[in-house]
Amino acid sequence: MSSEAVGVFASAEDVDNLIVGGSAATYGDHPYMCSYQVLSGGTWHHICGCILYNTRSALTAAHCVGSYTTTRVQLGSHVLSRTDTYQVERSVSKYTSKCEMVSQHPSYSGSAAGYPNDIAVLEWTSPVTMNNYVRGATLDDGSASWAGQNCELIGWGRLTGGGSTADTLQKLTIGKITNSDCSSRWTGISGATINANHICFYSGTGKSSCNGDSGGPAACFRNGSRVIVGVTSWGISTCNGSYPSVYTRISKYRSWITSTAPSS
């Protein structure tokens, strides 16, 4: 690997953090946004973002799913350190006997170049009630390329690579680039392979996803409404915006999501 190593945007240590180069989101603007959390030392810790799919499931990155025994999804949150009015939690587990599941994509590889098929479904048993602050996402159907459009990255990831943290949800407006352009910009970085199942965002230095943003959404706009086009996957470890942020392309996994997630 290069000294500017490529890496997935999550680890057990990188928690409660912010998007790089963004600003505070408005509470209620992103009702599909949720926090995937692990219980450690008697306290719940944010480890990744996630995307509410329906009343009983959410999407996240496959690399977010570790060997944790006690995890939950927190929905309707804006500031993680406080209890927001519409906040609700649902427990999830890898143990299917509990009827609460975590399902990584069967072809995900954390050791292959480009971290292919980096997507997972989180499932719980008791449905959540939808409202203006807790609402399932509209997923990309693949009918648009989105290239050249300004889109939004959302998350609780780091403000700078290895830098300061805060717990208010952040948003970042950033351009969607073609996969060809994305691949060219990653030339020379070991492990940075772009394939058709990726979608990339880049606006130059200072804007990026970072640690803690993994599993969260990239949203582009259609007729004034947000469409979720990607799941945060990987990027340069410095998070300085010098390389594109790489996401799992939602439209390539619609059939798998439908067949894996529970019905509402």
N, C-alpha and C positions, 0 to 999 in steps of 0.2 A: 504494500500500500504506500501511497504518497504520504509526505509529511502532513498534507492537508487531507486527512483521511475521510473517506465517505463512511457514513454510519447511519443506522436507524435512529429515529428521534425518540428513544425511550430507554430508561433503565430504572431499576428500583430506587436509585439514589436521586434521579432527576425528577423532582416532584414540585407541584404548586408553582409553576413557572409561566412565562409569557412569550407571545409572538414577538419576533424581532422587528422593530421599526413600525409597529402598529400603534393603535390608540384604543382606549376603552370602548367596548361595545355598549350599546343601549340595551338595558334589560328588556327582554321580550322580543327583540329583533331576530333572535336565533333560537326559537323554541325547540328545535330538533337537537340542539347541542347538549351533550351530557358528559359527565365525568366518570371514568372507570377507576375504581378505588380498591385499595388493598388494606386489610386490617393488620397493623403491625404495632406491637407494644401497647395495645389497647386503644390505639388511635387510627382513624381512617386517613389514608394518604392518597391523593390524586396521583395516578401513574400515567394515565393516557386520556385523551379525549375519546368520545364515541358519538354516534349519530343515531338518534331515535328513528327506528324504521316503522314499527307499529306498536300497539299497546303492550306487546309482550316481548319485544326484542329490539336490539340496537346493533349497529355495525361498529367495528373498530379494526385496527391493524392486527394481523396475525402475530406480529412480533411483540405485541403488548401482552399476549397471553402467556404467562409464565407458569411456574409450578406452585402458584399461590393456592392456599387452601381456603381462604376466606376473602371473597371479593364482592363488590356491589356496584351498581350503577346508580348515580345520583342525577336526577333530572330536575329541570326547573330552577337551576342554580345560576347565579351571576357572580357572586363573590363567595369563594369557597369557604372562607373562614366564618361566615355567618349563616344563619338559617333564613333563607329567603321565603317569601310568602307562599310560593307555589312549589317549593322544593319537596321532592319525594324520592325515596330510595327503594331499590329492589335488589335482593341478593341473587348472585349468580354463582355457579359452581361447575367444575369439570366432571362432577359425578352424576351420571345420568339417572342413577337410582333415586336421586332427589328431585328428578324432573326439572332441574335447573341446569342449564348447559352452557358451555363455551365450545364453539365449533370453529376451529381453524380451517381455512381452505385446505383440502387434502393434498394439493400440489404446492403449498407454500414451502419455500426453502430459505432458511436464515443464513445458509452458508454459500448459496449461489450468487453470482454477480447480479446486482440489481434487485435482490430480494424479491424474486418473482412470487406473484399471487399472495401479496401481503394484505390479507383481508380475513376477518373472522366475524361470526355472529354470536352475540351474547343473548341469552334467553332466560326468562324468569316465568314464574307460574301465575302470579296475580296481576291481571291487567292494570295498567295505569289509566287514569282518566285524562283525556285530551282537553286542553284549554289553550288560551292565548300564549301561555308560557311553557307548555308541554305539548308538543305537536309533532307528529311524524313528518319526516323529510320527503320532499319531492325528488326522486332519483332521476338522474340523466338516462334518457332512453336511447342515446346514441345517434340522434337525428341531426346533431350539430357538432362541428369540430371545436367551436369556441375560440379558435386561434385568433389572436389579436384583440380579444376582449379583455376588459378589466374585470377581474373576479375578486372574491374575498377569501382569505384564509382566516380561520377562527380557532382560538385555542387559549390554553393557560400555559403556554410554553415560555422558555427563557427570553428575557429582554435582549441579552447578548449571549454569545457562546460562553458558558461558564460564569455568566454575570449575575446581576441582581435579580431578585424574584418579586412577584406580587401575586395576588390571588383574584384580581378582577378580570373577567373574560375580556380578551383582546380581539380586535379585528384588524386586518391589513388588506388594503386594496393593491392588487398586483396584476401584471399582465400574464395571460395564458399564452405560451409559445408552442410552436409545433414540436413534435417529437424529434424531427430531424435537427432543428435548431438546438433542442435540449441535448441531444446526443453529441453534437459538435462542441457545445460548451463544456461537456464533461470529458472531452478527449484528454487522455494523459493521466486520468485519475483511476487507479486500480480499483476494480470492483464496481465501477459506475457504468453499468450497462443499462441502456434504455430500450424497452420493447413496446409492442403495440398495446400492452395492458397498463402502461404508465400514462400519466398526464402531468405536464410540467408547468411551473410558474416562475417568472423571472422579471425583475425590474431593475437590475443592477445592484450596486453595493448598498448595503444597509437594510434590505428587506428580505426576510426569510422566515420559514418555520424553524423550530428549534426543539431541543429536548423538552419533553412534556406535552408537545403538540401532537405526537403520534396518535393515530386513530381518529383524529378530529377531521372536520370537513373542509373541503374547498367548494365554494358556491359561486356559480356564475348566474347571470340574470337572463330571464326570458319573459317578455311582456311585463316587466317590473317585478317579477317574483323570482325568488332564489331557487335554483336547481342545484342539487348536490352532485358534483361531477367527479370528486376524488376523495380518497381517504389518505391522510398524511402518512407517508412511509419513510423516506430517507432524504439525506442531503449532506452537505459538507459539515464536518464537526465544529468548525468555527462559527457557523451560522451567521456569517458576515454579509451574505447576499451576493458573494462573488460567483456562486454557482446556482443553478436552478434548484428549487424545492421540488422533489419528486413525489408524486401521489399515485396510489392505485386507482386506475380508471374504472369508475363505478359501472359504466355502461357495458363493460366486458363481462360483468359478473351478475347481471340481472337474473339470469336463469338460475344460477347457483344460489343466490340470495333467496329467491322465491321458493326453491325446493328445500332449502335448509331452515329458514326461519319459520317459526310457528305462525299459524293464522291468527289474526287479531281476536 
